[in-house]
Amino acid sequence: GPLLDRIDIHCDVPAVRFRELTGDGPGGESSAEVKARVNAARAVQAERFAGKKKHAVFSNSTMSSRDIKTYCEVGTDSKRLLETAVERLGLSARAYTRVLKVARTIAELDGVESLKTSHISEAIQYRTLDRPVY
C-alpha cells in the first residue's frame, strides 16, 4: 500500500545460523571493509550534490525527479527489466523512483559510476514486500 511506498528497502531476511553467530561460518566482508565502501559512496554523493545545498539534496535518497533523470540513466536492458518489474510487481511511480535511487547507491557501493542491470536487479529485489500476496 501507500505506506510501503515510502520505505526504500524492505525484504525478508532468513534467520542467522548458529555458526555465523559464533564466527565459525565462512568469512565475508569485515565491518571495516563495509565501512570503507559506505564512506566512499557517501563521499561520491556529497561531491555530486555539493552545489545543491540550497535544495536540501545531500544524498541519493533526497534526489528530485530531475536529479533521477540526470544521475540514474539506464540502458535498454535495464529499462526492460524495470518495465517487467513495474508490470509484475505492480510498482507505483514512487516505488519505481525508489528503485532507481537504491540502484544508484548500489552502483556507488560497487565503486562504479554507471548503473548496470545487476544494480537495477538488486534494487528490485529489495522491494520484495511489494509482491501481491494471494
OpenMM code with the backbone's topology and positions (N, CA, C; nanometers):
from openmm import Vec3, app, unit

residues = "GLY PRO LEU LEU ASP ARG ILE ASP ILE HIS CYS ASP VAL PRO ALA VAL ARG PHE ARG GLU LEU THR GLY ASP GLY PRO GLY GLY GLU SER SER ALA GLU VAL LYS ALA ARG VAL ASN ALA ALA ARG ALA VAL GLN ALA GLU ARG PHE ALA GLY LYS LYS LYS HIS ALA VAL PHE SER ASN SER THR MET SER SER ARG ASP ILE LYS THR TYR CYS GLU VAL GLY THR ASP SER LYS ARG LEU LEU GLU THR ALA VAL GLU ARG LEU GLY LEU SER ALA ARG ALA TYR THR ARG VAL LEU LYS VAL ALA ARG THR ILE ALA GLU LEU ASP GLY VAL GLU SER LEU LYS THR SER HIS ILE SER GLU ALA ILE GLN TYR ARG THR LEU ASP ARG PRO VAL TYR".split()
positions = [
    Vec3(0.0817, -0.1189, 0.0000),
    Vec3(0.0000, 0.0000, 0.0000),
    Vec3(0.0859, 0.1250, 0.0000),
    Vec3(0.0211, 0.2401, 0.0189),
    Vec3(0.0904, 0.3684, 0.0168),
    Vec3(0.2007, 0.3795, 0.1221),
    Vec3(0.1829, 0.3171, 0.2383),
    Vec3(0.2858, 0.3242, 0.3420),
    Vec3(0.4132, 0.2525, 0.2979),
    Vec3(0.3997, 0.1359, 0.2357),
    Vec3(0.5170, 0.0612, 0.1890),
    Vec3(0.5933, 0.1385, 0.0819),
    Vec3(0.5236, 0.2225, 0.0047),
    Vec3(0.5884, 0.3034, -0.0977),
    Vec3(0.6916, 0.3984, -0.0391),
    Vec3(0.6756, 0.4350, 0.0863),
    Vec3(0.7631, 0.5350, 0.1490),
    Vec3(0.8898, 0.4736, 0.2080),
    Vec3(0.9015, 0.3425, 0.1998),
    Vec3(1.0191, 0.2725, 0.2523),
    Vec3(1.1083, 0.2343, 0.1352),
    Vec3(1.2375, 0.2691, 0.1442),
    Vec3(1.3293, 0.2439, 0.0324),
    Vec3(1.3582, 0.0957, 0.0120),
    Vec3(1.3885, 0.0255, 0.1196),
    Vec3(1.4286, -0.1148, 0.1093),
    Vec3(1.3473, -0.1959, 0.2089),
    Vec3(1.2836, -0.2998, 0.1599),
    Vec3(1.2186, -0.3943, 0.2504),
    Vec3(1.2250, -0.5328, 0.1900),
    Vec3(1.2758, -0.6259, 0.2696),
    Vec3(1.2913, -0.7631, 0.2210),
    Vec3(1.2898, -0.8596, 0.3390),
    Vec3(1.2564, -0.9826, 0.3070),
    Vec3(1.2599, -1.0875, 0.4082),
    Vec3(1.4051, -1.1268, 0.4335),
    Vec3(1.4390, -1.1474, 0.5581),
    Vec3(1.5748, -1.1870, 0.5939),
    Vec3(1.5670, -1.3200, 0.6682),
    Vec3(1.6378, -1.4214, 0.6195),
    Vec3(1.6328, -1.5508, 0.6883),
    Vec3(1.7015, -1.5433, 0.8243),
    Vec3(1.6656, -1.6348, 0.9108),
    Vec3(1.7278, -1.6411, 1.0427),
    Vec3(1.8780, -1.6677, 1.0271),
    Vec3(1.9566, -1.6122, 1.1181),
    Vec3(2.1012, -1.6310, 1.1158),
    Vec3(2.1342, -1.7682, 1.1729),
    Vec3(2.2227, -1.8397, 1.1045),
    Vec3(2.2625, -1.9718, 1.1532),
    Vec3(2.3578, -1.9574, 1.2711),
    Vec3(2.3555, -2.0548, 1.3577),
    Vec3(2.4375, -2.0513, 1.4788),
    Vec3(2.5858, -2.0354, 1.4455),
    Vec3(2.6327, -2.1077, 1.3433),
    Vec3(2.7754, -2.0994, 1.3062),
    Vec3(2.8153, -1.9569, 1.2705),
    Vec3(2.7229, -1.8832, 1.2070),
    Vec3(2.7529, -1.7448, 1.1691),
    Vec3(2.7558, -1.6544, 1.2919),
    Vec3(2.6702, -1.6831, 1.3899),
    Vec3(2.6684, -1.6033, 1.5123),
    Vec3(2.7973, -1.6196, 1.5915),
    Vec3(2.8529, -1.7396, 1.5892),
    Vec3(2.9729, -1.7686, 1.6677),
    Vec3(3.1018, -1.7388, 1.5914),
    Vec3(3.0888, -1.6996, 1.4644),
    Vec3(3.2068, -1.6686, 1.3855),
    Vec3(3.2726, -1.7905, 1.3246),
    Vec3(3.2063, -1.9080, 1.3325),
    Vec3(3.2636, -2.0302, 1.2774),
    Vec3(3.2287, -2.0514, 1.1301),
    Vec3(3.1375, -1.9675, 1.0775),
    Vec3(3.0954, -1.9840, 0.9390),
    Vec3(3.1959, -1.9230, 0.8438),
    Vec3(3.1682, -1.9318, 0.7133),
    Vec3(3.2600, -1.8741, 0.6146),
    Vec3(3.2658, -1.7223, 0.6319),
    Vec3(3.3840, -1.6660, 0.6128),
    Vec3(3.4021, -1.5221, 0.6320),
    Vec3(3.3504, -1.4413, 0.5148),
    Vec3(3.2974, -1.3258, 0.5450),
    Vec3(3.2540, -1.2316, 0.4426),
    Vec3(3.3370, -1.1055, 0.4563),
    Vec3(3.2799, -0.9954, 0.4160),
    Vec3(3.3474, -0.8674, 0.4316),
    Vec3(3.3545, -0.8304, 0.5788),
    Vec3(3.4644, -0.7736, 0.6201),
    Vec3(3.4750, -0.7268, 0.7580),
    Vec3(3.3967, -0.5963, 0.7724),
    Vec3(3.3652, -0.5602, 0.8951),
    Vec3(3.2952, -0.4345, 0.9210),
    Vec3(3.3752, -0.3163, 0.8686),
    Vec3(3.5078, -0.3231, 0.8834),
    Vec3(3.5940, -0.2140, 0.8358),
    Vec3(3.5856, -0.2001, 0.6837),
    Vec3(3.5787, -0.3127, 0.6128),
    Vec3(3.5680, -0.3089, 0.4667),
    Vec3(3.4338, -0.2497, 0.4236),
    Vec3(3.3281, -0.2897, 0.4915),
    Vec3(3.1950, -0.2360, 0.4600),
    Vec3(3.1929, -0.0859, 0.4891),
    Vec3(3.2466, -0.0468, 0.6030),
    Vec3(3.2502, 0.0947, 0.6399),
    Vec3(3.3252, 0.1764, 0.5350),
    Vec3(3.4370, 0.1244, 0.4853),
    Vec3(3.5151, 0.1955, 0.3838),
    Vec3(3.4340, 0.2134, 0.2554),
    Vec3(3.3607, 0.1096, 0.2135),
    Vec3(3.2776, 0.1207, 0.0926),
    Vec3(3.1649, 0.2209, 0.1120),
    Vec3(3.1022, 0.2177, 0.2304),
    Vec3(2.9934, 0.3115, 0.2597),
    Vec3(3.0466, 0.4544, 0.2612),
    Vec3(3.1600, 0.4764, 0.3257),
    Vec3(3.2182, 0.6105, 0.3303),
    Vec3(3.2538, 0.6611, 0.1910),
    Vec3(3.3056, 0.5725, 0.1066),
    Vec3(3.3393, 0.6115, -0.0307),
    Vec3(3.2135, 0.6499, -0.1079),
    Vec3(3.1055, 0.5723, -0.0918),
    Vec3(2.9792, 0.6023, -0.1600),
    Vec3(2.9214, 0.7341, -0.1103),
    Vec3(2.9280, 0.7581, 0.0196),
    Vec3(2.8774, 0.8839, 0.0755),
    Vec3(2.9597, 1.0029, 0.0255),
    Vec3(3.0899, 0.9838, 0.0089),
    Vec3(3.1756, 1.0909, -0.0420),
    Vec3(3.1385, 1.1260, -0.1859),
    Vec3(3.1094, 1.0234, -0.2665),
    Vec3(3.0673, 1.0457, -0.4053),
    Vec3(2.9393, 1.1279, -0.4074),
    Vec3(2.8438, 1.0917, -0.3218),
    Vec3(2.7167, 1.1640, -0.3162),
    Vec3(2.7362, 1.3068, -0.2667),
    Vec3(2.8185, 1.3261, -0.1641),
    Vec3(2.8435, 1.4598, -0.1099),
    Vec3(2.9044, 1.5503, -0.2169),
    Vec3(2.9975, 1.4946, -0.2948),
    Vec3(3.0607, 1.5734, -0.4013),
    Vec3(2.9609, 1.6057, -0.5116),
    Vec3(2.8799, 1.5071, -0.5483),
    Vec3(2.7811, 1.5261, -0.6552),
    Vec3(2.6828, 1.6369, -0.6207),
    Vec3(2.6358, 1.6385, -0.4967),
    Vec3(2.5309, 1.7320, -0.4592),
    Vec3(2.5827, 1.8556, -0.3861),
    Vec3(2.7145, 1.8767, -0.3868),
    Vec3(2.7742, 1.9894, -0.3137),
    Vec3(2.7145, 2.1232, -0.3556),
    Vec3(2.6854, 2.1408, -0.4818),
    Vec3(2.6291, 2.2672, -0.5295),
    Vec3(2.4798, 2.2785, -0.5140),
    Vec3(2.4159, 2.1769, -0.4590),
    Vec3(2.2699, 2.1754, -0.4487),
    Vec3(2.2219, 2.1910, -0.3050),
    Vec3(2.3059, 2.2398, -0.2166),
    Vec3(2.2695, 2.2502, -0.0747),
    Vec3(2.1416, 2.3311, -0.0553),
    Vec3(2.1218, 2.4326, -0.1396),
    Vec3(2.0025, 2.5156, -0.1222),
    Vec3(1.8741, 2.4365, -0.1483),
    Vec3(1.8858, 2.3249, -0.2203),
    Vec3(1.7684, 2.2413, -0.2470),
    Vec3(1.7610, 2.1226, -0.1513),
    Vec3(1.8472, 2.1224, -0.0500),
    Vec3(1.8479, 2.0174, 0.0529),
    Vec3(1.8689, 1.8781, -0.0055),
    Vec3(1.9557, 1.8681, -0.1066),
    Vec3(1.9917, 1.7379, -0.1612),
    Vec3(2.1302, 1.7032, -0.1085),
    Vec3(2.1356, 1.6006, -0.0234),
    Vec3(2.2622, 1.5619, 0.0365),
    Vec3(2.3004, 1.4189, 0.0010),
    Vec3(2.2029, 1.3408, -0.0447),
    Vec3(2.2282, 1.2002, -0.0741),
    Vec3(2.1305, 1.1536, -0.1814),
    Vec3(2.1518, 1.0324, -0.2278),
    Vec3(2.0636, 0.9771, -0.3309),
    Vec3(1.9183, 0.9722, -0.2865),
    Vec3(1.8949, 0.9490, -0.1591),
    Vec3(1.7572, 0.9339, -0.1114),
    Vec3(1.6760, 1.0626, -0.1247),
    Vec3(1.7422, 1.1774, -0.1331),
    Vec3(1.6696, 1.3041, -0.1428),
    Vec3(1.6727, 1.3637, -0.2834),
    Vec3(1.7098, 1.2832, -0.3827),
    Vec3(1.7128, 1.3323, -0.5204),
    Vec3(1.5732, 1.3697, -0.5691),
    Vec3(1.5668, 1.4734, -0.6497),
    Vec3(1.4423, 1.5145, -0.7143),
    Vec3(1.4225, 1.4331, -0.8417),
    Vec3(1.3079, 1.4486, -0.9047),
    Vec3(1.2818, 1.3798, -1.0318),
    Vec3(1.3852, 1.4192, -1.1356),
    Vec3(1.4225, 1.5464, -1.1377),
    Vec3(1.5231, 1.5946, -1.2330),
    Vec3(1.6581, 1.5289, -1.2049),
    Vec3(1.6945, 1.5191, -1.0761),
    Vec3(1.8207, 1.4541, -1.0392),
    Vec3(1.8204, 1.3081, -1.0826),
    Vec3(1.7078, 1.2405, -1.0639),
    Vec3(1.6974, 1.0995, -1.1015),
    Vec3(1.7212, 1.0829, -1.2512),
    Vec3(1.6626, 1.1725, -1.3308),
    Vec3(1.6836, 1.1649, -1.4762),
    Vec3(1.8292, 1.1884, -1.5112),
    Vec3(1.8954, 1.2746, -1.4370),
    Vec3(2.0352, 1.3077, -1.4644),
    Vec3(2.1313, 1.1991, -1.4186),
    Vec3(2.1106, 1.1482, -1.2977),
    Vec3(2.2089, 1.0595, -1.2352),
    Vec3(2.1719, 0.9114, -1.2374),
    Vec3(2.0533, 0.8782, -1.2846),
    Vec3(2.0104, 0.7377, -1.2843),
    Vec3(1.9745, 0.6905, -1.4246),
    Vec3(2.0559, 0.7274, -1.5210),
    Vec3(2.0320, 0.6826, -1.6579),
    Vec3(2.0515, 0.5321, -1.6671),
    Vec3(1.9611, 0.4668, -1.7390),
    Vec3(1.9697, 0.3215, -1.7531),
    Vec3(1.9685, 0.2834, -1.9009),
    Vec3(2.0315, 0.1707, -1.9302),
    Vec3(2.0368, 0.1199, -2.0665),
    Vec3(1.9094, 0.0469, -2.1043),
    Vec3(1.9065, -0.0009, -2.2256),
    Vec3(1.7887, -0.0691, -2.2794),
    Vec3(1.7503, -0.1919, -2.1979),
    Vec3(1.8491, -0.2759, -2.1635),
    Vec3(1.8192, -0.3964, -2.0861),
    Vec3(1.7622, -0.3606, -1.9495),
    Vec3(1.8172, -0.2592, -1.8867),
    Vec3(1.7678, -0.2165, -1.7553),
    Vec3(1.6267, -0.1611, -1.7654),
    Vec3(1.5988, -0.0882, -1.8742),
    Vec3(1.4636, -0.0347, -1.8938),
    Vec3(1.3624, -0.1483, -1.9063),
    Vec3(1.4009, -0.2527, -1.9817),
    Vec3(1.3112, -0.3681, -1.9967),
    Vec3(1.2874, -0.4364, -1.8619),
    Vec3(1.3943, -0.4496, -1.7839),
    Vec3(1.3834, -0.5102, -1.6513),
    Vec3(1.2919, -0.4275, -1.5624),
    Vec3(1.3071, -0.2968, -1.5643),
    Vec3(1.2216, -0.2084, -1.4845),
    Vec3(1.0758, -0.2180, -1.5288),
    Vec3(1.0547, -0.2235, -1.6592),
    Vec3(0.9187, -0.2355, -1.7124),
    Vec3(0.8532, -0.3643, -1.6636),
    Vec3(0.9287, -0.4734, -1.6689),
    Vec3(0.8781, -0.6016, -1.6215),
    Vec3(0.8452, -0.5959, -1.4732),
    Vec3(0.9329, -0.5329, -1.3954),
    Vec3(0.9104, -0.5218, -1.2506),
    Vec3(0.7859, -0.4404, -1.2202),
    Vec3(0.7673, -0.3316, -1.2930),
    Vec3(0.6505, -0.2474, -1.2710),
    Vec3(0.5233, -0.3263, -1.3014),
    Vec3(0.5256, -0.4017, -1.4107),
    Vec3(0.4070, -0.4774, -1.4506),
    Vec3(0.3810, -0.5963, -1.3580),
    Vec3(0.4853, -0.6723, -1.3255),
    Vec3(0.4661, -0.7934, -1.2443),
    Vec3(0.4459, -0.7641, -1.0968),
    Vec3(0.5208, -0.6667, -1.0438),
    Vec3(0.5090, -0.6346, -0.9013),
    Vec3(0.4054, -0.5272, -0.8759),
    Vec3(0.3604, -0.4622, -0.9824),
    Vec3(0.2646, -0.3541, -0.9663),
    Vec3(0.3251, -0.2355, -0.8921),
    Vec3(0.4533, -0.2066, -0.9203),
    Vec3(0.5193, -0.0963, -0.8516),
    Vec3(0.4529, 0.0365, -0.8864),
    Vec3(0.4371, 0.1195, -0.7853),
    Vec3(0.3844, 0.2539, -0.8069),
    Vec3(0.4952, 0.3422, -0.8620),
    Vec3(0.4587, 0.4637, -0.9024),
    Vec3(0.5589, 0.5588, -0.9510),
    Vec3(0.6599, 0.5895, -0.8406),
    Vec3(0.6125, 0.6019, -0.7181),
    Vec3(0.7022, 0.6293, -0.6055),
    Vec3(0.7993, 0.5134, -0.5838),
    Vec3(0.7491, 0.3899, -0.5887),
    Vec3(0.8354, 0.2727, -0.5709),
    Vec3(0.9368, 0.2635, -0.6849),
    Vec3(0.8949, 0.2971, -0.8050),
    Vec3(0.9838, 0.2954, -0.9218),
    Vec3(1.1008, 0.3912, -0.8999),
    Vec3(1.0731, 0.5129, -0.8541),
    Vec3(1.1819, 0.6089, -0.8314),
    Vec3(1.2710, 0.5637, -0.7165),
    Vec3(1.2137, 0.4982, -0.6176),
    Vec3(1.2959, 0.4481, -0.5070),
    Vec3(1.3891, 0.3366, -0.5549),
    Vec3(1.3431, 0.2541, -0.6466),
    Vec3(1.4291, 0.1502, -0.7038),
    Vec3(1.5490, 0.2161, -0.7721),
    Vec3(1.5251, 0.3216, -0.8479),
    Vec3(1.6348, 0.3895, -0.9162),
    Vec3(1.7326, 0.4526, -0.8175),
    Vec3(1.6812, 0.5127, -0.7113),
    Vec3(1.7691, 0.5731, -0.6100),
    Vec3(1.8541, 0.4669, -0.5407),
    Vec3(1.7927, 0.3556, -0.5075),
    Vec3(1.8669, 0.2471, -0.4414),
    Vec3(1.9692, 0.1882, -0.5376),
    Vec3(1.9323, 0.1718, -0.6648),
    Vec3(2.0264, 0.1198, -0.7648),
    Vec3(2.1464, 0.2128, -0.7797),
    Vec3(2.1221, 0.3434, -0.7758),
    Vec3(2.2312, 0.4420, -0.7830),
    Vec3(2.3287, 0.4201, -0.6673),
    Vec3(2.2745, 0.3975, -0.5474),
    Vec3(2.3582, 0.3747, -0.4294),
    Vec3(2.4324, 0.2424, -0.4400),
    Vec3(2.3666, 0.1389, -0.4902),
    Vec3(2.4310, 0.0081, -0.5068),
    Vec3(2.5498, 0.0211, -0.6018),
    Vec3(2.5325, 0.0969, -0.7095),
    Vec3(2.6427, 0.1181, -0.8044),
    Vec3(2.7604, 0.1872, -0.7352),
    Vec3(2.7308, 0.2856, -0.6514),
    Vec3(2.8379, 0.3557, -0.5805),
    Vec3(2.9072, 0.2646, -0.4798),
    Vec3(2.8299, 0.1804, -0.4129),
    Vec3(2.8909, 0.0848, -0.3207),
    Vec3(2.9779, -0.0153, -0.3972),
    Vec3(2.9423, -0.0380, -0.5230),
    Vec3(3.0182, -0.1272, -0.6111),
    Vec3(3.1409, -0.0565, -0.6692),
    Vec3(3.1481, 0.0750, -0.6480),
    Vec3(3.2626, 0.1520, -0.6951),
    Vec3(3.2593, 0.1878, -0.8416),
    Vec3(3.1385, 0.1905, -0.9012),
    Vec3(3.1266, 0.2256, -1.0428),
    Vec3(3.0307, 0.3430, -1.0605),
    Vec3(3.0488, 0.4158, -1.1705),
    Vec3(2.9678, 0.5348, -1.1947),
    Vec3(2.8360, 0.5027, -1.2643),
    Vec3(2.8414, 0.4166, -1.3667),
    Vec3(2.7199, 0.3915, -1.4446),
    Vec3(2.6367, 0.2791, -1.3839),
    Vec3(2.5053, 0.2956, -1.3959),
    Vec3(2.4129, 0.1929, -1.3463),
    Vec3(2.4148, 0.0735, -1.4411),
    Vec3(2.4272, -0.0443, -1.3845),
    Vec3(2.4235, -0.1677, -1.4625),
    Vec3(2.2930, -0.2408, -1.4327),
    Vec3(2.2611, -0.3350, -1.5186),
    Vec3(2.1397, -0.4140, -1.4981),
    Vec3(2.1444, -0.4871, -1.3642),
    Vec3(2.2626, -0.5309, -1.3226),
    Vec3(2.2746, -0.6006, -1.1941),
    Vec3(2.2371, -0.5097, -1.0767),
    Vec3(2.2663, -0.3799, -1.0875),
    Vec3(2.2304, -0.2851, -0.9817),
    Vec3(2.0787, -0.2672, -0.9768),
    Vec3(2.0190, -0.2570, -1.0948),
    Vec3(1.8723, -0.2441, -1.1018),
    Vec3(1.8069, -0.3695, -1.0461),
    Vec3(1.8586, -0.4844, -1.0859),
    Vec3(1.8036, -0.6117, -1.0406),
    Vec3(1.8098, -0.6235, -0.8881),
    Vec3(1.9238, -0.5878, -0.8301),
    Vec3(1.9373, -0.5960, -0.6842),
    Vec3(1.8407, -0.5004, -0.6156),
    Vec3(1.8278, -0.3799, -0.6688),
    Vec3(1.7355, -0.2822, -0.6095),
    Vec3(1.5910, -0.3319, -0.6167),
    Vec3(1.5551, -0.3967, -0.7260),
    Vec3(1.4195, -0.4520, -0.7398),
    Vec3(1.3966, -0.5603, -0.6347),
    Vec3(1.5003, -0.6409, -0.6105),
    Vec3(1.4869, -0.7474, -0.5104),
    Vec3(1.4564, -0.6912, -0.3725),
    Vec3(1.5015, -0.5692, -0.3462),
    Vec3(1.4753, -0.5075, -0.2159),
    Vec3(1.3331, -0.4540, -0.2043),
    Vec3(1.2509, -0.4784, -0.3049),
    Vec3(1.1097, -0.4413, -0.2983),
    Vec3(1.0225, -0.5655, -0.2837),
    Vec3(1.0753, -0.6720, -0.2254),
    Vec3(1.0024, -0.7996, -0.2202),
    Vec3(0.8667, -0.7887, -0.1531),
    Vec3(0.8519, -0.6997, -0.0577),
    Vec3(0.7220, -0.6878, 0.0086),
    Vec3(0.6168, -0.6203, -0.0774),
    Vec3(0.6580, -0.5699, -0.1939),
    Vec3(0.5600, -0.5121, -0.2878),
    Vec3(0.4826, -0.6215, -0.3601),
    Vec3(0.5362, -0.7451, -0.3567),
    Vec3(0.4691, -0.8520, -0.4302),
    Vec3(0.3314, -0.8784, -0.3705),
    Vec3(0.2316, -0.8931, -0.4572),
    Vec3(0.0975, -0.9229, -0.4044),
    Vec3(0.0926, -1.0584, -0.3372),
    Vec3(0.0187, -1.0690, -0.2287),
    Vec3(0.0034, -1.1942, -0.1561),
    Vec3(-0.1321, -1.2544, -0.1931),
    Vec3(-0.1290, -1.3808, -0.2374),
    Vec3(-0.2538, -1.4484, -0.2780),
    Vec3(-0.2833, -1.5625, -0.1847),
] * unit.nanometer
topology = app.Topology()
chain = topology.addChain("A")
for resn in residues:
    res = topology.addResidue(resn, chain)
    for name in ("N", "CA", "C"):
        topology.addAtom(name, app.Element.getBySymbol(name[0]), res)
